[in-house]
């Protein structure tokens, strides 16, 4: 199991487009991928779950990945956040 804190660095936060990108990326992997904020944890393969997290700019999310391809899944999701969902230049 991999646990990692990831920060929302795009100014608009997690809205429909970034949520769709997270689901699309997470769905490529067999691993169970969870994102958490405060005391709430959701499945990263659920667009409604991601949107209901209400993760705005500078929010720190806890990512938990467990499964046969967990390292690849964690790296792919972390890269999305690092690239600010391709919404802004870094």
N, C-alpha and C positions, 0 to 999 in steps of 0.2 A: 504494500500500500504506500502511496505517495501522498503527502500532505504539503501544500504550499500556499502561502499568502500571495494573492495577486491584487494589484491596485488598478482601479478604473481610472485611466489617465486621459481619456477623451472628454472634452468639455461637456458634451451633450449627455454623457452617462450611457447607461444601457437602455436603449429604446428599441423599437421594433427591428431595425436593420442589424445592429450588433447582436441582438438576441437571436435572430435568424442565423447569423454567421456562427454563433456559439453552438447552436443546435446542429447545424450542418456539419461543423467540424467534429463535434462530439459523437454524432451518429456514425461516423466512419470507423469508429473503434468498438471493440467488443466490451471493453472495460466499463465498469460502473463509474460514472463521473458525477460527483455531487459538488454543488457550490453552496456556500453558507455565508450568512450575514446575521450578526447578532445571534439569536437563538433559532433562526430559521435555516433549514437546509433543503435544497431542491435538486431535482434531477436535471443535469445540464442538457439532457436530450428533450426537455419539455419547454417549448417557447413560452407558454403561459406562466410556468413556474419562474422562469428567468425574469420575465417582465414584472411579475408580482414582487420580486425581491426589492425593487425600487432602488437599484444601485446607481447613484449619481456620481458626479465627478469626485475623485479622490476617495471613493469608498474602497475599503479593503475587504476582499472576499477570501474565504478559505476554500481552497479547492482540494477535494479528496478523490483520488483515483485508485481504483482497485481492479485488477484483472490481468489477463495474459499480455496485453499490449499497453500497460499502464504508463510506462515511460514515454512512449511515442505519443500517447493521448495527452499526457500532462505537458509535454513540450509543445505540441500543436496548439493547445489552448492558451498556454502562456504566451506564445508568439502572437496570437490574435490581440491579446491585451497590450503587449509591448508595441505593436504596430498601430495601436489606437483604432483598431477596426478599419484601417485605411481611410479614416475620416479627416485626419489632420496630418500635417507633416510633423515628424518627430522633433 
